[in-house]
């Protein structure tokens, strides 16, 4: 199985910054689309940002201009730099890897808690 290990969550004040990291096992990371999702209590899980194998990015409107997704294929790692954090960003953040070559499978990280105090 592909395992995703997330880190970087924590408690920050409004306006602060965090950088989330997601490191993947396996050999197909460089061919995969990866993304970050979040789920707040009582809310649906939503897409925050994604980055394709060729570097195309997409962001939720709520985080545009504040969050940046990037990847380092040499380290099998995807990052989410979160700046100007707001209380409404509070959620569990999940890394997702979408494999569509040789197999079709979505892999999820265990989630990392981000809490933004007002």
Secondary structure by P-SEA (a helix, b strand, c coil): cbbbbbcbbbbbcccbbbbbbbbbccccccccccbbbbbcccccccccccccccbbbbbcccccccbbbbbcccccbbbbbbcccccccccbbbbbbbbcccccccccccbbbbbbcc
